[in-house]
Amino acid sequence: MKVAPTVVFLFRDTQGGFVSAISEALHPNPSSSFTRLEDSFELSLEGYGIKDLKASGNVIHHVDNHGIYQVSVVVMQHYEPPVLACTLNEVLNEIAGDKSSSVPSLLVPFLVESSKVKGQSKSLRSDEGKPLILGIQVGQSTDVMQALLKKTQEIPSSLQIQHETLTFLLHFVRVMKLPTFFLIGQTSQHLDNKSTKQREIIHEIGEVLASSTGLQFSEDRVIWNPEKTSRETKEPWRALYG
């Protein structure tokens, strides 16, 4: 899979439209020569004994006037564990396996319910009333990661985030030694269509990504229609893991 040196890596969610909000509102800066190209991918999972599903998704490339890929936005379809692990392994290997260029830097934004953030330090504060965006850096530091470190707050070692997809991806990028930066915004447990807090967090994450990648984030392109959901359902196998 051909991608740019900087990849914004997104997981399509089942509610809220966070991925659509970020991917649609990130676009070439008018002052740049970037053009937007869209593609898709579909990878077989038969090697894992899975014949009825494929690892699929969309890719948006931002290409300069010399035809060089500058930023890619990879949007994976939604998968539940244990299939999620198989799809991640395939997609990340495809990204890292492009021998025509160096290993790209992955930038991974997440929205996490505040109830899933445990042991938060009181020292975590946002500046100028802006939403707090937490950052986790994995692997080799790159220029884009250095820029992100200045715009986010490092997560203290005492803090734990209980989010399955994030945990899976964190494990894979560590094992595969992929330079990765996670941007994490916290939301309330119960989404409200009239609430502006989620939109503020999305806007802040979008602005941080845009300013670090040479793109532009347009809030007027954000489509955010969170759905109210009942208590999260869990498959029986999850009980084995607490």
C-alpha positions in Angstrom: 0.0 0.0 0.0 1.6 3.3 -1.1 1.2 6.0 1.5 2.8 9.4 2.3 5.6 9.8 4.9 2.8 11.1 7.3 -0.3 9.0 7.7 -3.4 10.0 9.7 -4.8 6.6 10.8 -8.5 6.4 11.6 -11.0 3.8 12.7 -14.6 4.2 11.4 -16.8 4.2 14.5 -20.3 2.8 14.9 -21.7 6.0 16.3 -21.0 9.7 16.4 -19.2 10.1 13.1 -15.9 11.1 14.6 -13.9 9.6 11.7 -16.1 11.3 9.0 -15.8 14.6 10.9 -12.0 14.5 10.8 -11.4 13.0 7.4 -13.9 15.3 5.6 -12.8 18.5 7.4 -9.1 17.9 6.7 -8.3 19.2 3.2 -5.5 20.9 1.3 -4.6 24.4 2.4 -5.5 26.9 -0.4 -2.0 28.3 -0.2 -0.4 24.9 -1.0 -0.2 23.0 -4.2 -1.7 19.9 -2.7 -4.4 18.0 -4.5 -6.7 15.3 -3.0 -6.8 11.8 -4.4 -9.1 9.1 -3.1 -8.6 5.3 -3.2 -9.7 2.2 -1.4 -8.2 -1.1 -0.2 -9.4 -4.6 0.4 -7.0 -7.2 1.9 -7.7 -10.9 2.3 -8.0 -12.5 5.8 -8.1 -16.1 4.6 -4.7 -16.6 6.2 -6.5 -16.3 9.6 -9.3 -18.7 8.5 -11.7 -15.8 7.9 -13.3 -16.1 4.5 -16.4 -13.9 4.8 -14.6 -10.7 5.7 -11.8 -8.6 4.3 -9.6 -5.8 5.8 -11.0 -2.9 3.9 -11.2 0.9 4.0 -10.5 4.1 2.2 -7.4 6.2 1.7 -7.3 9.9 1.0 -3.9 11.2 -0.4 -2.8 14.8 -0.4 -0.3 15.1 -3.3 1.9 18.0 -4.2 2.4 19.4 -7.8 5.3 17.0 -8.3 3.1 14.0 -7.7 4.7 13.3 -4.3 2.5 12.0 -1.6 2.7 14.4 1.4 -0.1 13.2 3.7 -2.3 10.2 3.6 -5.5 9.6 5.6 -6.2 5.9 6.1 -9.8 5.1 7.2 -10.4 1.5 8.3 -13.8 0.0 8.5 -15.2 -0.9 11.9 -14.1 -4.4 13.3 -14.6 -6.0 16.6 -12.0 -8.2 18.4 -10.7 -10.8 17.7 -11.1 -9.9 13.9 -9.8 -6.4 14.7 -6.4 -7.9 15.5 -6.2 -9.7 12.1 -7.2 -6.6 10.1 -4.8 -4.4 12.0 -1.9 -6.9 11.3 -2.7 -6.9 7.6 -3.1 -3.2 7.1 -0.1 -2.2 9.2 2.1 -4.7 7.4 0.9 -3.3 4.1 1.8 0.3 5.2 5.2 -0.7 6.7 6.0 -3.0 3.8 6.2 -0.3 1.1 9.9 -0.6 0.3 9.8 2.4 -2.0 10.0 4.8 1.0 10.9 4.9 4.6 8.5 3.8 7.3 5.8 6.5 7.7 4.8 8.2 10.9 1.3 7.3 12.0 -0.9 10.0 13.6 -3.9 8.4 15.4 -6.7 10.5 16.9 -9.2 8.9 19.3 -12.2 10.0 21.2 -12.4 8.2 24.5 -15.2 8.4 27.1 -14.0 10.0 30.3 -15.3 7.0 32.3 -12.6 4.9 30.5 -9.7 7.1 31.7 -8.6 5.9 35.1 -6.2 7.5 37.5 -6.1 10.9 35.8 -3.7 13.3 37.4 -5.0 16.7 38.6 -2.0 18.3 37.0 -3.5 17.7 33.6 -4.9 21.1 32.5 -5.7 22.7 29.2 -4.5 26.1 28.3 -6.7 29.1 27.5 -9.9 27.1 28.1 -9.1 24.8 25.1 -10.1 21.1 25.3 -7.4 18.9 26.7 -5.7 16.7 24.1 -3.5 13.9 25.5 -0.5 12.6 23.5 1.3 9.2 23.5 4.4 8.8 21.4 5.7 5.4 20.4 8.9 4.6 18.6 11.3 6.8 16.8 10.7 10.6 17.1 10.1 12.4 13.9 9.6 16.1 13.0 5.8 15.8 12.9 5.8 14.1 16.3 8.0 16.9 17.8 5.4 19.4 16.6 2.6 17.3 18.1 4.4 17.1 21.5 4.2 20.9 21.8 0.5 20.9 21.2 -0.6 18.0 23.5 -0.1 16.9 27.0 1.9 13.8 27.7 0.0 11.1 29.5 1.4 10.4 33.0 2.4 6.8 33.8 -0.3 6.6 36.5 -3.0 7.1 33.9 -4.7 4.2 32.2 -7.0 4.3 29.2 -9.4 1.4 28.9 -10.2 1.4 25.1 -10.0 -1.9 23.2 -9.1 -0.5 19.7 -6.5 1.9 21.1 -5.0 -1.0 23.2 -4.8 -3.3 20.2 -3.2 -0.7 18.0 -0.7 0.4 20.7 0.4 -3.2 21.0 0.9 -3.7 17.3 2.9 -0.5 16.7 5.2 -1.3 19.6 5.9 -4.8 18.3 6.3 -3.6 14.7 8.3 -0.5 15.8 6.2 1.9 13.8 6.7 5.6 14.8 3.2 6.5 16.0 1.6 9.4 17.9 -1.8 9.0 19.5 -4.0 12.1 20.1 -6.7 11.5 22.6 -9.6 13.6 23.5 -12.0 12.8 26.3 -15.8 13.0 26.0 -18.6 12.6 28.4 -20.2 9.2 28.9 -23.6 10.3 27.6 -23.6 12.1 24.2 -26.0 15.0 23.8 -27.0 16.3 20.3 -27.2 19.8 21.7 -23.8 19.7 23.4 -21.0 21.6 21.9 -18.2 19.9 24.0 -17.7 17.1 21.5 -17.5 19.5 18.6 -14.9 21.5 20.5 -12.8 18.5 21.0 -13.1 17.4 17.4 -12.1 21.0 16.3 -9.1 21.0 18.6 -7.9 17.6 17.4 -8.5 18.7 13.8 -6.5 21.9 14.2 -3.6 20.1 15.9 -3.4 17.6 13.0 -3.8 20.3 10.3 -1.1 22.6 11.8 1.3 19.7 12.0 0.8 18.3 8.5 0.4 21.4 6.4 -3.3 20.8 5.8 -6.3 22.9 6.7 -9.1 22.0 9.1 -12.5 23.6 8.2 -15.0 23.4 11.0 -17.9 24.1 8.6 -17.2 20.7 7.0 -17.6 18.8 10.3 -20.6 16.6 10.2 -21.2 15.5 13.8 -24.4 13.6 14.7 -23.8 11.6 17.8 -26.4 9.0 18.6 -27.7 8.3 22.1 -27.0 4.7 23.0 -28.0 2.4 25.8 -25.5 0.5 27.9 -22.8 -1.1 25.8 -23.4 -4.7 24.9 -20.7 -7.2 25.3 -20.2 -10.6 23.6 -19.9 -13.6 26.0 -16.2 -14.1 25.2 -15.3 -10.7 26.6 -16.2 -11.9 30.1 -13.0 -14.1 30.0 -10.9 -10.9 30.0 -12.8 -9.0 32.6 
